[in-house]
Amino acid sequence: MSEALERVIADQQKQIDSLMARDKANLEAWVRENAKRERVALAAFGVLSNPESPECHFELKRAVMAWGYCPTCECSPCECDYD
C-alpha cells in the first residue's frame, strides 16, 4: 500500500475511534440520567402511596436534588447566586 493510502486509512480509523468513544460516553450519560429519572419517579410514587410519610417526602427531595434541582430556587442549575 502507498503511504498516502495508509495515512488516509489511519485518519479514518482515528475518526471512527473518536466517534465510537463519543457514542459510548453519550450512552453512559443517558443511562445515568435515566437512572435519576427513575429514582424520582419511584420516590414520587412512594409519596403518593404514603402521603403522611416524612421518609418518603425526604427521599423524593433527595432524588430531585440528585437530579440537579436546587430545593431553594427550584431550578436546575441553581439560580440562587444570580439574585
N, CA, C and O atoms as a Maestro MAE file, in Angstrom:
{
 s_m_m2io_version
 :::
 2.0.0
}

f_m_ct {
 s_m_title
 :::
 protein
 m_atom[332] {
  # First column is atom index #
  i_m_mmod_type
  r_m_x_coord
  r_m_y_coord
  r_m_z_coord
  i_m_residue_number
  s_m_chain_name
  s_m_pdb_residue_name
  s_m_pdb_atom_name
  i_m_atomic_number
  :::
  1 25 0.837 -1.181 0.000 1 A "MET " " N  " 7
  2 3 0.000 0.000 0.000 1 A "MET " " CA " 6
  3 2 0.880 1.242 0.000 1 A "MET " " C  " 6
  4 15 1.982 1.240 0.548 1 A "MET " " O  " 8
  5 25 0.392 2.263 -0.601 2 A "SER " " N  " 7
  6 3 1.163 3.503 -0.637 2 A "SER " " CA " 6
  7 2 1.038 4.217 0.710 2 A "SER " " C  " 6
  8 15 0.111 3.975 1.484 2 A "SER " " O  " 8
  9 25 1.993 5.096 0.959 3 A "GLU " " N  " 7
  10 3 1.989 5.858 2.219 3 A "GLU " " CA " 6
  11 2 0.761 6.755 2.300 3 A "GLU " " C  " 6
  12 15 0.178 6.911 3.373 3 A "GLU " " O  " 8
  13 25 0.363 7.347 1.178 4 A "ALA " " N  " 7
  14 3 -0.806 8.227 1.180 4 A "ALA " " CA " 6
  15 2 -2.061 7.455 1.574 4 A "ALA " " C  " 6
  16 15 -2.880 7.937 2.356 4 A "ALA " " O  " 8
  17 25 -2.200 6.260 1.027 5 A "LEU " " N  " 7
  18 3 -3.366 5.441 1.358 5 A "LEU " " CA " 6
  19 2 -3.327 5.022 2.826 5 A "LEU " " C  " 6
  20 15 -4.366 5.008 3.486 5 A "LEU " " O  " 8
  21 25 -2.171 4.688 3.340 6 A "GLU " " N  " 7
  22 3 -2.029 4.319 4.744 6 A "GLU " " CA " 6
  23 2 -2.392 5.486 5.657 6 A "GLU " " C  " 6
  24 15 -3.017 5.289 6.699 6 A "GLU " " O  " 8
  25 25 -2.001 6.708 5.268 7 A "ARG " " N  " 7
  26 3 -2.358 7.897 6.060 7 A "ARG " " CA " 6
  27 2 -3.862 8.118 6.063 7 A "ARG " " C  " 6
  28 15 -4.443 8.446 7.098 7 A "ARG " " O  " 8
  29 25 -4.497 7.937 4.903 8 A "VAL " " N  " 7
  30 3 -5.951 8.107 4.817 8 A "VAL " " CA " 6
  31 2 -6.654 7.074 5.692 8 A "VAL " " C  " 6
  32 15 -7.586 7.401 6.427 8 A "VAL " " O  " 8
  33 25 -6.205 5.839 5.607 9 A "ILE " " N  " 7
  34 3 -6.798 4.779 6.420 9 A "ILE " " CA " 6
  35 2 -6.597 5.075 7.900 9 A "ILE " " C  " 6
  36 15 -7.533 4.924 8.686 9 A "ILE " " O  " 8
  37 25 -5.414 5.489 8.292 10 A "ALA " " N  " 7
  38 3 -5.137 5.812 9.690 10 A "ALA " " CA " 6
  39 2 -6.008 6.973 10.169 10 A "ALA " " C  " 6
  40 15 -6.516 6.954 11.290 10 A "ALA " " O  " 8
  41 25 -6.175 7.982 9.313 11 A "ASP " " N  " 7
  42 3 -7.015 9.125 9.675 11 A "ASP " " CA " 6
  43 2 -8.474 8.696 9.827 11 A "ASP " " C  " 6
  44 15 -9.154 9.120 10.761 11 A "ASP " " O  " 8
  45 25 -8.947 7.868 8.922 12 A "GLN " " N  " 7
  46 3 -10.323 7.379 9.014 12 A "GLN " " CA " 6
  47 2 -10.524 6.541 10.275 12 A "GLN " " C  " 6
  48 15 -11.561 6.638 10.932 12 A "GLN " " O  " 8
  49 25 -9.533 5.724 10.608 13 A "GLN " " N  " 7
  50 3 -9.639 4.899 11.810 13 A "GLN " " CA " 6
  51 2 -9.661 5.772 13.061 13 A "GLN " " C  " 6
  52 15 -10.375 5.474 14.018 13 A "GLN " " O  " 8
  53 25 -8.878 6.848 13.051 14 A "LYS " " N  " 7
  54 3 -8.873 7.773 14.183 14 A "LYS " " CA " 6
  55 2 -10.247 8.424 14.338 14 A "LYS " " C  " 6
  56 15 -10.738 8.577 15.456 14 A "LYS " " O  " 8
  57 25 -10.859 8.800 13.237 15 A "GLN " " N  " 7
  58 3 -12.200 9.394 13.291 15 A "GLN " " CA " 6
  59 2 -13.233 8.380 13.789 15 A "GLN " " C  " 6
  60 15 -14.104 8.720 14.589 15 A "GLN " " O  " 8
  61 25 -13.134 7.151 13.320 16 A "ILE " " N  " 7
  62 3 -14.044 6.088 13.767 16 A "ILE " " CA " 6
  63 2 -13.897 5.867 15.270 16 A "ILE " " C  " 6
  64 15 -14.893 5.774 15.987 16 A "ILE " " O  " 8
  65 25 -12.651 5.783 15.747 17 A "ASP " " N  " 7
  66 3 -12.393 5.584 17.170 17 A "ASP " " CA " 6
  67 2 -12.957 6.738 17.996 17 A "ASP " " C  " 6
  68 15 -13.520 6.520 19.069 17 A "ASP " " O  " 8
  69 25 -12.807 7.959 17.496 18 A "SER " " N  " 7
  70 3 -13.329 9.133 18.194 18 A "SER " " CA " 6
  71 2 -14.852 9.087 18.269 18 A "SER " " C  " 6
  72 15 -15.428 9.367 19.320 18 A "SER " " O  " 8
  73 25 -15.504 8.740 17.172 19 A "LEU " " N  " 7
  74 3 -16.968 8.641 17.160 19 A "LEU " " CA " 6
  75 2 -17.460 7.525 18.066 19 A "LEU " " C  " 6
  76 15 -18.476 7.683 18.743 19 A "LEU " " O  " 8
  77 25 -16.766 6.416 18.088 20 A "MET " " N  " 7
  78 3 -17.161 5.308 18.961 20 A "MET " " CA " 6
  79 2 -17.002 5.695 20.428 20 A "MET " " C  " 6
  80 15 -17.846 5.342 21.251 20 A "MET " " O  " 8
  81 25 -15.939 6.412 20.765 21 A "ALA " " N  " 7
  82 3 -15.737 6.861 22.146 21 A "ALA " " CA " 6
  83 2 -16.827 7.846 22.553 21 A "ALA " " C  " 6
  84 15 -17.337 7.787 23.672 21 A "ALA " " O  " 8
  85 25 -17.183 8.751 21.644 22 A "ARG " " N  " 7
  86 3 -18.250 9.720 21.926 22 A "ARG " " CA " 6
  87 2 -19.588 9.001 22.097 22 A "ARG " " C  " 6
  88 15 -20.377 9.350 22.976 22 A "ARG " " O  " 8
  89 25 -19.838 8.006 21.264 23 A "ASP " " N  " 7
  90 3 -21.078 7.235 21.359 23 A "ASP " " CA " 6
  91 2 -21.153 6.507 22.699 23 A "ASP " " C  " 6
  92 15 -22.209 6.471 23.331 23 A "ASP " " O  " 8
  93 25 -20.052 5.938 23.126 24 A "LYS " " N  " 7
  94 3 -20.012 5.242 24.419 24 A "LYS " " CA " 6
  95 2 -20.264 6.223 25.559 24 A "LYS " " C  " 6
  96 15 -21.024 5.918 26.478 24 A "LYS " " O  " 8
  97 25 -19.640 7.384 25.511 25 A "ALA " " N  " 7
  98 3 -19.829 8.392 26.557 25 A "ALA " " CA " 6
  99 2 -21.276 8.876 26.584 25 A "ALA " " C  " 6
  100 15 -21.847 9.063 27.659 25 A "ALA " " O  " 8
  101 25 -21.869 9.078 25.416 26 A "ASN " " N  " 7
  102 3 -23.270 9.507 25.345 26 A "ASN " " CA " 6
  103 2 -24.201 8.448 25.926 26 A "ASN " " C  " 6
  104 15 -25.143 8.779 26.645 26 A "ASN " " O  " 8
  105 25 -23.947 7.184 25.622 27 A "LEU " " N  " 7
  106 3 -24.767 6.104 26.148 27 A "LEU " " CA " 6
  107 2 -24.658 6.044 27.669 27 A "LEU " " C  " 6
  108 15 -25.666 5.896 28.360 27 A "LEU " " O  " 8
  109 25 -23.448 6.157 28.188 28 A "GLU " " N  " 7
  110 3 -23.251 6.132 29.640 28 A "GLU " " CA " 6
  111 2 -23.961 7.310 30.307 28 A "GLU " " C  " 6
  112 15 -24.557 7.146 31.372 28 A "GLU " " O  " 8
  113 25 -23.905 8.477 29.705 29 A "ALA " " N  " 7
  114 3 -24.593 9.653 30.251 29 A "ALA " " CA " 6
  115 2 -26.105 9.440 30.224 29 A "ALA " " C  " 6
  116 15 -26.798 9.799 31.176 29 A "ALA " " O  " 8
  117 25 -26.616 8.864 29.151 30 A "TRP " " N  " 7
  118 3 -28.055 8.593 29.055 30 A "TRP " " CA " 6
  119 2 -28.489 7.614 30.135 30 A "TRP " " C  " 6
  120 15 -29.543 7.794 30.744 30 A "TRP " " O  " 8
  121 25 -27.694 6.583 30.379 31 A "VAL " " N  " 7
  122 3 -28.028 5.586 31.401 31 A "VAL " " CA " 6
  123 2 -28.059 6.247 32.776 31 A "VAL " " C  " 6
  124 15 -28.966 5.986 33.566 31 A "VAL " " O  " 8
  125 25 -27.075 7.101 33.071 32 A "ARG " " N  " 7
  126 3 -27.051 7.807 34.369 32 A "ARG " " CA " 6
  127 2 -28.275 8.715 34.512 32 A "ARG " " C  " 6
  128 15 -28.916 8.737 35.563 32 A "ARG " " O  " 8
  129 25 -28.592 9.455 33.465 33 A "GLU " " N  " 7
  130 3 -29.731 10.377 33.510 33 A "GLU " " CA " 6
  131 2 -31.042 9.612 33.656 33 A "GLU " " C  " 6
  132 15 -31.929 10.037 34.396 33 A "GLU " " O  " 8
  133 25 -31.170 8.502 32.966 34 A "ASN " " N  " 7
  134 3 -32.370 7.692 33.066 34 A "ASN " " CA " 6
  135 2 -32.531 7.120 34.474 34 A "ASN " " C  " 6
  136 15 -33.650 7.033 34.979 34 A "ASN " " O  " 8
  137 25 -31.433 6.731 35.108 35 A "ALA " " N  " 7
  138 3 -31.491 6.223 36.478 35 A "ALA " " CA " 6
  139 2 -31.974 7.309 37.439 35 A "ALA " " C  " 6
  140 15 -32.721 7.020 38.375 35 A "ALA " " O  " 8
  141 25 -31.554 8.553 37.215 36 A "LYS " " N  " 7
  142 3 -32.021 9.659 38.061 36 A "LYS " " CA " 6
  143 2 -33.519 9.870 37.898 36 A "LYS " " C  " 6
  144 15 -34.234 10.071 38.880 36 A "LYS " " O  " 8
  145 25 -33.992 9.824 36.662 37 A "ARG " " N  " 7
  146 3 -35.431 9.976 36.416 37 A "ARG " " CA " 6
  147 2 -36.219 8.861 37.088 37 A "ARG " " C  " 6
  148 15 -37.263 9.102 37.693 37 A "ARG " " O  " 8
  149 25 -35.716 7.652 36.977 38 A "GLU " " N  " 7
  150 3 -36.400 6.516 37.591 38 A "GLU " " CA " 6
  151 2 -36.440 6.672 39.106 38 A "GLU " " C  " 6
  152 15 -37.457 6.364 39.729 38 A "GLU " " O  " 8
  153 25 -35.354 7.144 39.708 39 A "ARG " " N  " 7
  154 3 -35.320 7.358 41.157 39 A "ARG " " CA " 6
  155 2 -36.374 8.386 41.565 39 A "ARG " " C  " 6
  156 15 -37.073 8.195 42.561 39 A "ARG " " O  " 8
  157 25 -36.491 9.475 40.800 40 A "VAL " " N  " 7
  158 3 -37.504 10.498 41.093 40 A "VAL " " CA " 6
  159 2 -38.903 9.900 40.966 40 A "VAL " " C  " 6
  160 15 -39.758 10.135 41.821 40 A "VAL " " O  " 8
  161 25 -39.138 9.138 39.919 41 A "ALA " " N  " 7
  162 3 -40.466 8.543 39.710 41 A "ALA " " CA " 6
  163 2 -40.817 7.585 40.849 41 A "ALA " " C  " 6
  164 15 -41.934 7.622 41.366 41 A "ALA " " O  " 8
  165 25 -39.884 6.741 41.237 42 A "LEU " " N  " 7
  166 3 -40.155 5.802 42.331 42 A "LEU " " CA " 6
  167 2 -40.415 6.538 43.634 42 A "LEU " " C  " 6
  168 15 -41.309 6.165 44.395 42 A "LEU " " O  " 8
  169 25 -39.641 7.580 43.894 43 A "ALA " " N  " 7
  170 3 -39.849 8.368 45.110 43 A "ALA " " CA " 6
  171 2 -41.197 9.075 45.073 43 A "ALA " " C  " 6
  172 15 -41.879 9.158 46.095 43 A "ALA " " O  " 8
  173 25 -41.591 9.583 43.912 44 A "ALA " " N  " 7
  174 3 -42.894 10.249 43.780 44 A "ALA " " CA " 6
  175 2 -44.028 9.266 44.035 44 A "ALA " " C  " 6
  176 15 -44.996 9.601 44.717 44 A "ALA " " O  " 8
  177 25 -43.918 8.063 43.499 45 A "PHE " " N  " 7
  178 3 -44.946 7.062 43.771 45 A "PHE " " CA " 6
  179 2 -44.960 6.682 45.246 45 A "PHE " " C  " 6
  180 15 -46.016 6.373 45.797 45 A "PHE " " O  " 8
  181 25 -43.798 6.702 45.885 46 A "GLY " " N  " 7
  182 3 -43.744 6.462 47.325 46 A "GLY " " CA " 6
  183 2 -44.521 7.518 48.097 46 A "GLY " " C  " 6
  184 15 -45.241 7.196 49.042 46 A "GLY " " O  " 8
  185 25 -44.380 8.770 47.699 47 A "VAL " " N  " 7
  186 3 -45.124 9.857 48.341 47 A "VAL " " CA " 6
  187 2 -46.620 9.709 48.063 47 A "VAL " " C  " 6
  188 15 -47.438 9.905 48.961 47 A "VAL " " O  " 8
  189 25 -46.977 9.368 46.837 48 A "LEU " " N  " 7
  190 3 -48.392 9.189 46.517 48 A "LEU " " CA " 6
  191 2 -49.012 8.036 47.304 48 A "LEU " " C  " 6
  192 15 -50.171 8.108 47.712 48 A "LEU " " O  " 8
  193 25 -48.246 6.989 47.511 49 A "SER " " N  " 7
  194 3 -48.745 5.830 48.251 49 A "SER " " CA " 6
  195 2 -48.764 6.074 49.753 49 A "SER " " C  " 6
  196 15 -49.594 5.509 50.465 49 A "SER " " O  " 8
  197 25 -47.851 6.914 50.238 50 A "ASN " " N  " 7
  198 3 -47.712 7.189 51.670 50 A "ASN " " CA " 6
  199 2 -47.607 8.688 51.902 50 A "ASN " " C  " 6
  200 15 -46.542 9.167 52.290 50 A "ASN " " O  " 8
  201 25 -48.670 9.438 51.678 51 A "PRO " " N  " 7
  202 3 -48.577 10.897 51.742 51 A "PRO " " CA " 6
  203 2 -48.194 11.448 53.116 51 A "PRO " " C  " 6
  204 15 -47.733 12.585 53.213 51 A "PRO " " O  " 8
  205 25 -48.373 10.675 54.162 52 A "GLU " " N  " 7
  206 3 -48.048 11.143 55.518 52 A "GLU " " CA " 6
  207 2 -46.632 10.765 55.947 52 A "GLU " " C  " 6
  208 15 -46.203 11.131 57.041 52 A "GLU " " O  " 8
  209 25 -45.905 10.044 55.109 53 A "SER " " N  " 7
  210 3 -44.583 9.551 55.486 53 A "SER " " CA " 6
  211 2 -43.497 10.594 55.236 53 A "SER " " C  " 6
  212 15 -43.225 10.943 54.087 53 A "SER " " O  " 8
  213 25 -42.870 11.098 56.317 54 A "PRO " " N  " 7
  214 3 -41.773 12.052 56.119 54 A "PRO " " CA " 6
  215 2 -40.572 11.411 55.401 54 A "PRO " " C  " 6
  216 15 -39.839 12.087 54.680 54 A "PRO " " O  " 8
  217 25 -40.386 10.108 55.606 55 A "GLU " " N  " 7
  218 3 -39.282 9.419 54.931 55 A "GLU " " CA " 6
  219 2 -39.476 9.436 53.417 55 A "GLU " " C  " 6
  220 15 -38.521 9.648 52.670 55 A "GLU " " O  " 8
  221 25 -40.700 9.215 52.967 56 A "CYS " " N  " 7
  222 3 -40.975 9.235 51.528 56 A "CYS " " CA " 6
  223 2 -40.769 10.633 50.950 56 A "CYS " " C  " 6
  224 15 -40.223 10.785 49.857 56 A "CYS " " O  " 8
  225 25 -41.206 11.641 51.682 57 A "HIS " " N  " 7
  226 3 -41.013 13.023 51.223 57 A "HIS " " CA " 6
  227 2 -39.525 13.365 51.178 57 A "HIS " " C  " 6
  228 15 -39.063 14.026 50.249 57 A "HIS " " O  " 8
  229 25 -38.778 12.912 52.184 58 A "PHE " " N  " 7
  230 3 -37.341 13.178 52.217 58 A "PHE " " CA " 6
  231 2 -36.635 12.490 51.051 58 A "PHE " " C  " 6
  232 15 -35.752 13.073 50.422 58 A "PHE " " O  " 8
  233 25 -37.027 11.248 50.767 59 A "GLU " " N  " 7
  234 3 -36.410 10.525 49.642 59 A "GLU " " CA " 6
  235 2 -36.722 11.217 48.324 59 A "GLU " " C  " 6
  236 15 -35.860 11.293 47.449 59 A "GLU " " O  " 8
  237 25 -37.940 11.723 48.169 60 A "LEU " " N  " 7
  238 3 -38.281 12.454 46.944 60 A "LEU " " CA " 6
  239 2 -37.425 13.711 46.833 60 A "LEU " " C  " 6
  240 15 -36.922 14.025 45.755 60 A "LEU " " O  " 8
  241 25 -37.259 14.422 47.923 61 A "LYS " " N  " 7
  242 3 -36.419 15.629 47.906 61 A "LYS " " CA " 6
  243 2 -34.983 15.270 47.539 61 A "LYS " " C  " 6
  244 15 -34.362 15.964 46.735 61 A "LYS " " O  " 8
  245 25 -34.453 14.206 48.113 62 A "ARG " " N  " 7
  246 3 -33.082 13.775 47.793 62 A "ARG " " CA " 6
  247 2 -32.949 13.378 46.327 62 A "ARG " " C  " 6
  248 15 -31.951 13.694 45.680 62 A "ARG " " O  " 8
  249 25 -33.959 12.684 45.805 63 A "ALA " " N  " 7
  250 3 -33.924 12.253 44.403 63 A "ALA " " CA " 6
  251 2 -33.953 13.454 43.471 63 A "ALA " " C  " 6
  252 15 -33.229 13.487 42.476 63 A "ALA " " O  " 8
  253 25 -34.783 14.435 43.786 64 A "VAL " " N  " 7
  254 3 -34.866 15.641 42.952 64 A "VAL " " CA " 6
  255 2 -33.552 16.414 43.017 64 A "VAL " " C  " 6
  256 15 -33.086 16.938 42.005 64 A "VAL " " O  " 8
  257 25 -32.959 16.484 44.199 65 A "MET " " N  " 7
  258 3 -31.666 17.172 44.337 65 A "MET " " CA " 6
  259 2 -30.563 16.425 43.583 65 A "MET " " C  " 6
  260 15 -29.700 17.052 42.969 65 A "MET " " O  " 8
  261 25 -30.587 15.092 43.626 66 A "ALA " " N  " 7
  262 3 -29.591 14.297 42.898 66 A "ALA " " CA " 6
  263 2 -29.744 14.467 41.397 66 A "ALA " " C  " 6
  264 15 -28.791 14.282 40.639 66 A "ALA " " O  " 8
  265 25 -30.948 14.820 40.976 67 A "TRP " " N  " 7
  266 3 -31.222 15.058 39.559 67 A "TRP " " CA " 6
  267 2 -30.716 16.430 39.138 67 A "TRP " " C  " 6
  268 15 -30.689 16.746 37.949 67 A "TRP " " O  " 8
  269 25 -30.311 17.254 40.120 68 A "GLY " " N  " 7
  270 3 -29.698 18.539 39.818 68 A "GLY " " CA " 6
  271 2 -30.529 19.749 40.181 68 A "GLY " " C  " 6
  272 15 -30.139 20.874 39.871 68 A "GLY " " O  " 8
  273 25 -31.667 19.549 40.832 69 A "TYR " " N  " 7
  274 3 -32.532 20.679 41.180 69 A "TYR " " CA " 6
  275 2 -32.201 21.212 42.568 69 A "TYR " " C  " 6
  276 15 -31.930 20.446 43.493 69 A "TYR " " O  " 8
  277 25 -32.227 22.517 42.699 70 A "CYS " " N  " 7
  278 3 -31.977 23.195 43.970 70 A "CYS " " CA " 6
  279 2 -33.300 23.261 44.740 70 A "CYS " " C  " 6
  280 15 -34.307 23.701 44.185 70 A "CYS " " O  " 8
  281 25 -33.316 22.835 46.002 71 A "PRO " " N  " 7
  282 3 -34.567 22.887 46.755 71 A "PRO " " CA " 6
  283 2 -34.980 24.315 47.135 71 A "PRO " " C  " 6
  284 15 -36.135 24.550 47.489 71 A "PRO " " O  " 8
  285 25 -34.065 25.247 47.065 72 A "THR " " N  " 7
  286 3 -34.373 26.632 47.429 72 A "THR " " CA " 6
  287 2 -35.023 27.377 46.275 72 A "THR " " C  " 6
  288 15 -36.120 27.917 46.417 72 A "THR " " O  " 8
  289 25 -34.346 27.407 45.129 73 A "CYS " " N  " 7
  290 3 -34.884 28.165 43.995 73 A "CYS " " CA " 6
  291 2 -35.694 27.292 43.038 73 A "CYS " " C  " 6
  292 15 -36.331 27.800 42.116 73 A "CYS " " O  " 8
  293 25 -35.666 25.978 43.261 74 A "GLU " " N  " 7
  294 3 -36.404 25.007 42.443 74 A "GLU " " CA " 6
  295 2 -36.004 25.071 40.977 74 A "GLU " " C  " 6
  296 15 -36.842 24.901 40.091 74 A "GLU " " O  " 8
  297 25 -34.740 25.315 40.722 75 A "CYS " " N  " 7
  298 3 -34.220 25.393 39.353 75 A "CYS " " CA " 6
  299 2 -33.056 24.430 39.167 75 A "CYS " " C  " 6
  300 15 -32.411 24.011 40.128 75 A "CYS " " O  " 8
  301 25 -32.810 24.096 37.929 76 A "SER " " N  " 7
  302 3 -31.644 23.319 37.563 76 A "SER " " CA " 6
  303 2 -31.056 23.942 36.305 76 A "SER " " C  " 6
  304 15 -31.725 23.961 35.273 76 A "SER " " O  " 8
  305 25 -29.861 24.438 36.352 77 A "PRO " " N  " 7
  306 3 -28.984 24.560 37.518 77 A "PRO " " CA " 6
  307 2 -29.473 25.634 38.489 77 A "PRO " " C  " 6
  308 15 -30.345 26.441 38.168 77 A "PRO " " O  " 8
  309 25 -28.894 25.618 39.666 78 A "CYS " " N  " 7
  310 3 -29.287 26.541 40.734 78 A "CYS " " CA " 6
  311 2 -29.135 27.998 40.284 78 A "CYS " " C  " 6
  312 15 -28.131 28.374 39.680 78 A "CYS " " O  " 8
  313 25 -30.140 28.799 40.586 79 A "GLU " " N  " 7
  314 3 -30.108 30.220 40.250 79 A "GLU " " CA " 6
  315 2 -30.059 31.088 41.505 79 A "GLU " " C  " 6
  316 15 -30.263 32.299 41.423 79 A "GLU " " O  " 8
  317 25 -29.795 30.491 42.653 80 A "CYS " " N  " 7
  318 3 -29.770 31.241 43.911 80 A "CYS " " CA " 6
  319 2 -28.709 32.331 43.907 80 A "CYS " " C  " 6
  320 15 -28.928 33.395 44.486 80 A "CYS " " O  " 8
  321 25 -27.578 32.100 43.278 81 A "ASP " " N  " 7
  322 3 -26.467 33.041 43.297 81 A "ASP " " CA " 6
  323 2 -26.645 34.181 42.293 81 A "ASP " " C  " 6
  324 15 -25.837 35.110 42.265 81 A "ASP " " O  " 8
  325 25 -27.693 34.120 41.472 82 A "TYR " " N  " 7
  326 3 -27.883 35.125 40.430 82 A "TYR " " CA " 6
  327 2 -28.774 36.282 40.868 82 A "TYR " " C  " 6
  328 15 -29.082 37.168 40.071 82 A "TYR " " O  " 8
  329 25 -29.185 36.276 42.127 83 A "ASP " " N  " 7
  330 3 -30.071 37.356 42.618 83 A "ASP " " CA " 6
  331 2 -29.392 38.682 42.672 83 A "ASP " " C  " 6
  332 15 -30.006 39.675 43.061 83 A "ASP " " O  " 8
  :::
 }
 m_bond[331] {
  # First column is bond index #
  i_m_from
  i_m_to
  i_m_order
  :::
  1 1 2 1
  2 2 3 1
  3 3 4 2
  4 3 5 1
  5 5 6 1
  6 6 7 1
  7 7 8 2
  8 7 9 1
  9 9 10 1
  10 10 11 1
  11 11 12 2
  12 11 13 1
  13 13 14 1
  14 14 15 1
  15 15 16 2
  16 15 17 1
  17 17 18 1
  18 18 19 1
  19 19 20 2
  20 19 21 1
  21 21 22 1
  22 22 23 1
  23 23 24 2
  24 23 25 1
  25 25 26 1
  26 26 27 1
  27 27 28 2
  28 27 29 1
  29 29 30 1
  30 30 31 1
  31 31 32 2
  32 31 33 1
  33 33 34 1
  34 34 35 1
  35 35 36 2
  36 35 37 1
  37 37 38 1
  38 38 39 1
  39 39 40 2
  40 39 41 1
  41 41 42 1
  42 42 43 1
  43 43 44 2
  44 43 45 1
  45 45 46 1
  46 46 47 1
  47 47 48 2
  48 47 49 1
  49 49 50 1
  50 50 51 1
  51 51 52 2
  52 51 53 1
  53 53 54 1
  54 54 55 1
  55 55 56 2
  56 55 57 1
  57 57 58 1
  58 58 59 1
  59 59 60 2
  60 59 61 1
  61 61 62 1
  62 62 63 1
  63 63 64 2
  64 63 65 1
  65 65 66 1
  66 66 67 1
  67 67 68 2
  68 67 69 1
  69 69 70 1
  70 70 71 1
  71 71 72 2
  72 71 73 1
  73 73 74 1
  74 74 75 1
  75 75 76 2
  76 75 77 1
  77 77 78 1
  78 78 79 1
  79 79 80 2
  80 79 81 1
  81 81 82 1
  82 82 83 1
  83 83 84 2
  84 83 85 1
  85 85 86 1
  86 86 87 1
  87 87 88 2
  88 87 89 1
  89 89 90 1
  90 90 91 1
  91 91 92 2
  92 91 93 1
  93 93 94 1
  94 94 95 1
  95 95 96 2
  96 95 97 1
  97 97 98 1
  98 98 99 1
  99 99 100 2
  100 99 101 1
  101 101 102 1
  102 102 103 1
  103 103 104 2
  104 103 105 1
  105 105 106 1
  106 106 107 1
  107 107 108 2
  108 107 109 1
  109 109 110 1
  110 110 111 1
  111 111 112 2
  112 111 113 1
  113 113 114 1
  114 114 115 1
  115 115 116 2
  116 115 117 1
  117 117 118 1
  118 118 119 1
  119 119 120 2
  120 119 121 1
  121 121 122 1
  122 122 123 1
  123 123 124 2
  124 123 125 1
  125 125 126 1
  126 126 127 1
  127 127 128 2
  128 127 129 1
  129 129 130 1
  130 130 131 1
  131 131 132 2
  132 131 133 1
  133 133 134 1
  134 134 135 1
  135 135 136 2
  136 135 137 1
  137 137 138 1
  138 138 139 1
  139 139 140 2
  140 139 141 1
  141 141 142 1
  142 142 143 1
  143 143 144 2
  144 143 145 1
  145 145 146 1
  146 146 147 1
  147 147 148 2
  148 147 149 1
  149 149 150 1
  150 150 151 1
  151 151 152 2
  152 151 153 1
  153 153 154 1
  154 154 155 1
  155 155 156 2
  156 155 157 1
  157 157 158 1
  158 158 159 1
  159 159 160 2
  160 159 161 1
  161 161 162 1
  162 162 163 1
  163 163 164 2
  164 163 165 1
  165 165 166 1
  166 166 167 1
  167 167 168 2
  168 167 169 1
  169 169 170 1
  170 170 171 1
  171 171 172 2
  172 171 173 1
  173 173 174 1
  174 174 175 1
  175 175 176 2
  176 175 177 1
  177 177 178 1
  178 178 179 1
  179 179 180 2
  180 179 181 1
  181 181 182 1
  182 182 183 1
  183 183 184 2
  184 183 185 1
  185 185 186 1
  186 186 187 1
  187 187 188 2
  188 187 189 1
  189 189 190 1
  190 190 191 1
  191 191 192 2
  192 191 193 1
  193 193 194 1
  194 194 195 1
  195 195 196 2
  196 195 197 1
  197 197 198 1
  198 198 199 1
  199 199 200 2
  200 199 201 1
  201 201 202 1
  202 202 203 1
  203 203 204 2
  204 203 205 1
  205 205 206 1
  206 206 207 1
  207 207 208 2
  208 207 209 1
  209 209 210 1
  210 210 211 1
  211 211 212 2
  212 211 213 1
  213 213 214 1
  214 214 215 1
  215 215 216 2
  216 215 217 1
  217 217 218 1
  218 218 219 1
  219 219 220 2
  220 219 221 1
  221 221 222 1
  222 222 223 1
  223 223 224 2
  224 223 225 1
  225 225 226 1
  226 226 227 1
  227 227 228 2
  228 227 229 1
  229 229 230 1
  230 230 231 1
  231 231 232 2
  232 231 233 1
  233 233 234 1
  234 234 235 1
  235 235 236 2
  236 235 237 1
  237 237 238 1
  238 238 239 1
  239 239 240 2
  240 239 241 1
  241 241 242 1
  242 242 243 1
  243 243 244 2
  244 243 245 1
  245 245 246 1
  246 246 247 1
  247 247 248 2
  248 247 249 1
  249 249 250 1
  250 250 251 1
  251 251 252 2
  252 251 253 1
  253 253 254 1
  254 254 255 1
  255 255 256 2
  256 255 257 1
  257 257 258 1
  258 258 259 1
  259 259 260 2
  260 259 261 1
  261 261 262 1
  262 262 263 1
  263 263 264 2
  264 263 265 1
  265 265 266 1
  266 266 267 1
  267 267 268 2
  268 267 269 1
  269 269 270 1
  270 270 271 1
  271 271 272 2
  272 271 273 1
  273 273 274 1
  274 274 275 1
  275 275 276 2
  276 275 277 1
  277 277 278 1
  278 278 279 1
  279 279 280 2
  280 279 281 1
  281 281 282 1
  282 282 283 1
  283 283 284 2
  284 283 285 1
  285 285 286 1
  286 286 287 1
  287 287 288 2
  288 287 289 1
  289 289 290 1
  290 290 291 1
  291 291 292 2
  292 291 293 1
  293 293 294 1
  294 294 295 1
  295 295 296 2
  296 295 297 1
  297 297 298 1
  298 298 299 1
  299 299 300 2
  300 299 301 1
  301 301 302 1
  302 302 303 1
  303 303 304 2
  304 303 305 1
  305 305 306 1
  306 306 307 1
  307 307 308 2
  308 307 309 1
  309 309 310 1
  310 310 311 1
  311 311 312 2
  312 311 313 1
  313 313 314 1
  314 314 315 1
  315 315 316 2
  316 315 317 1
  317 317 318 1
  318 318 319 1
  319 319 320 2
  320 319 321 1
  321 321 322 1
  322 322 323 1
  323 323 324 2
  324 323 325 1
  325 325 326 1
  326 326 327 1
  327 327 328 2
  328 327 329 1
  329 329 330 1
  330 330 331 1
  331 331 332 2
  :::
 }
}
